[in-house]
Amino acid sequence: MRYKWFLGLVFVCMSVSIQAQDFQGKAIYQSKTQVNFDFGNRNIPEDRKKEMMERIKKANEKTFILNFNKTASIYKVEEKLEQPGERGGGRGPRFGTMAGNDGDLYKNIQDQKYLVKNELLGKIFLIDDELEALDWKMESESKQIGNYTAFKASAVKTIKRPNMSAIFRRPGRGEENDDEEKKGEEFVIKEVEIVAWYTPEIPVNQGPGLYWGLPGLILAVNDDITTIVCSEITLNPSEKIEIKAPSKGKQVTQAEYDQISQEKMKEMRENFRNRGGRGGGRPN
């Protein structure tokens, strides 16, 4: 009798272990970035300005899908078909994606590393680097997000964004800042407070973008200009999700990719100025 009881206990433990290993989920996130755009003294018709602002706004509103299990995840933008009457499919400059990368993002929490497949001016790069561990401050405040109780956490993070002002500033305007811009200020680096909301009801160390490290799935996160909120969650879907790390592209570190991006930003700035500053406004 004891032997049968022991075998039953072992079977239950093995079943729980297998379920934990097979645990999967899918989360949908809505991302919005606020952009202030200064057209300066350019003689641009009001209807053209409105059209440009709509395209910029649309380009900075994205839907992302996070497929995850206990140790890894893949985070990618949801592809949408261009609607009739839309020009450019909402393409435009993206000023503040929180991850700093728009490609497929793979995170392995166990190995504390990430991989991103990014396309830069027609060339594919594979960014391979270590995950940054933020010093999260756990707070007692909670709120309901969908069907889940989420708790607040905050941290300070250094964020690096393209300095679009340096590219699109009209030649001859603000020349007093030329020295700084010519020193390679193609990026703005600043420390910002990150506020996240996580739910212990989904005990995985995952979240949108490069965010992770909390005792539960991160359902919402925002910095100074970008807000990402989970709108839908599916746990243990009937169809198994394949979480596979990207493998194609020239392998580089994040620092190496940023350096390449900086060189391309310089080229964009010079091309813009050589055209006499034609082509749009200046973002703040």
N, C-alpha and C positions, 0 to 999 in steps of 0.2 A: 504493500500500500504506500509506504514511504517512498519507494522507488518510483512508482507511478506519479506521486505528487511532485517529486524532484524533477522528473522528466517534463511534467506539465509546466513547472516554473521556468525551466530552461527554454522550453518552446515559447512561452510568453515573452521572456526577455529577448530571445532572438527575433521575435516578431516586431517588438518595439524598436529594436536596433535597426532592422531592415526598413521599417517605416520611416525612421529618422533619416537614414541614408537616402531614401527615395523621396524625401520631402521636397516639394517644388512649389513655386508660386509665380504669378504674373501680376505685375502692377502697372497701371497706366498713370502717367503724370502729365499735367498741363504746366508748361513753362511760359512765363511772360517776363519780358525785360523792358523797363522804362528807358526811353531815349529822348533826350532833349537835343533838338537840332536847330542850329542858328544859320539862317540863309544869308546873314550879313547884309550888305548893300547891293546884292546882285539883283539885276532887273529880271525877276522870274515871275511870270503870270501867277495869280493866286490859284487858279485851277491846277496848274502844274505843281505848285508847292503842295497842294492838298493831295494830289496823286502820289507825289514822292513820299510824303509822310505816311500815307496809307501803306505803301509798299514796305517802308522801313518798319512800321508797326507790325505788319503781317510777317515779315521775315524774322521778327523777334518774338513771335508767338508760336510755340512748337508743342507737339504731342510726342512724348517719349514712352517707350515700352521697356520695363525692367523684368527680365526673366531671371529667377534666382533659385538657388538651393541653399543648403547649409553652409557651403564653403565658397561658392562662386556665383557670378552673375554676369549678364550681358545686357548693356544699356544702349538702346539705339533709337533714333528718331523715327517716328511713324511716317512712312511715305504716303503722300496724298496725291491723287490725280489732279491735274490742273483743270479747274472748272471752266466751262464755256464763258468767254468774255473776259477771262483773266489774262493779263499780259505779264509774262515772266514768272507765273506761278508763285507769286509772293517772294521771289528772290530779291535779295538786297543785302546790304551790310548788316552783319550780326555783331552787336556791340558788347554783349555781356553774357555769353553763355557761361554758366557757372563752372562747368568742368574745364573750360578753356579749350575744349576739343569738340568737334561736331561729328566725328566718325563713330563707328561701333566701339564701345568701351567695355572691355572685359576686366573684371576685378576678381582676384583670388584672395580671399581674406586669410586663408590658411598660410599662404606663402607671402602675404602682404605685398603683392605686386599688381600692376595693371598693364594692360596692353590696349592701344588705341590704333585703329587703322584710319588714317586721315589722308585726304587728297588735297594737295596744295599746288594750284596752278597746273593741273593735269598730271602731277606725279604722286604716286602712292607712297606714303611713309607708314611705318609700323613703330609707334612709340612704345618702348618697353622700359618701365621704371618702377620704383618702389612707391607704395601707397603712403601718403602723409597721414600720420596719426595725430589728429587734433586733440588738444587738451580740453575735452568737453566738461562743462560745468553743469551738473545735474540740478534741475530745479523742481520745485513741488507743484508748480502750476500745471494744470491739465485741461484738455478740451476734447470734444468729440469731433472726429474726422471720419465721416461716413459711419460705418458700424463699429468703429474702434475708438477706444479711449487712448488718447495720445498725451505724452508728457513732454514738457519743454526742456531743452538743453541748449546751451550756448557756448561759443568758442570764438577765439580771434584767429583769423586766417589771413595770410598774405596773398593777395590776388593780383595777377598780372593780366592786363587787358591791352589790346591795341590802342595806341594814342591816335585816334582818328583825327583829332584837331590838328596834329602835326602834318597829316597828309593833306587834308582838305582846306587848310587855312589859305586864304587868298593871297597870292604873292603881293608883297608890298604892304600887307596889313600885319601889324604887330611885329615889326622887324626887330624890336628890342628882344624878342624871344628867339631870334634866329640862332644865336650861339648855342642855346640849350638844345634846340631841335637838331642842330647839326652834330651834336655830340652823340646822337643815336637814341634820342628819346622817342623811339617808335612805339614804346610800350609805357603804360602807366602802372606803377607798382604801388600798392597801398594796402594797409591793414584795415580790415573791416570786421565787424561783428557778424557772426553767423548764428542764426536762430533756427533750431531744428525741432521737429515734433516727431516722436517715435512711439511705437506701441509695443509693449512687452507681450501682447497677445499673439504677435507673430515673432517668435524668438530667433531671429536671424540677424546677423551683424551687417546688414546691407542697407543701401539707400540709393537715391538718384545720383547721377554723375559720379564724382570721386568721393562722395560722402559715405561714411561708414563709421563703425566704432561705437555704436550705442547698443544697449541691451534690448534690441527690438528693431523691426523694420522702420526706417525713417519715412514718414508719410508726407511731411512738408518741410521745406527748408527755404530760407531767404537770406540774401546778403543786402547790400545797399541799393541794388537796382533790379535784381532778379528774384522772382518768386516761383517756386515749384511746388505743386500740390497734387497729391494722389487722388484720382477720381474713381478708380475701380481696382479691385483686387480679386484674383481667382487663386485659391489654394488647391494644391494637388489636382490639377486638371486631368481629365480622363485621358487626354492625349499627352504623352510624355514630351517634355520640352528639352531640346538639345542645347546645352550651354557649352559652346565651343569657342575657344580663344581664336582671334584672327591671326593669320599666319603670313599673309602676303604683304609685300611692301618693303622698302628699304628700312632696315632696323636702325633706330636712333634712340637716344635718351630724350627725356623731355627738354633738358637744357640744349641739346643739339638741335632739336626741332625748333625751339624758340629762337635760336640763333639764325637758322635758315629763314624762319618767318620774318625776323627783323630785317634781314637783307632784302627780302621781297617787299617789305613795307617801305624801305628806302627807295627801291625802284619805283614803286607806286607813287611816292611823294615827288620824285624827280620827274616822272612822266606827267603827273598832274600839273606841276609848275611849268614844265616846258610847253604845255598846252595853254599857258596863260591863266591857269586856275579855272578853266571851264569844266563843268561837269557836276555841279551840285553845291551843297551847302556845307557848313562846318558844324559837326556835332560838339556839344559841350561835354 
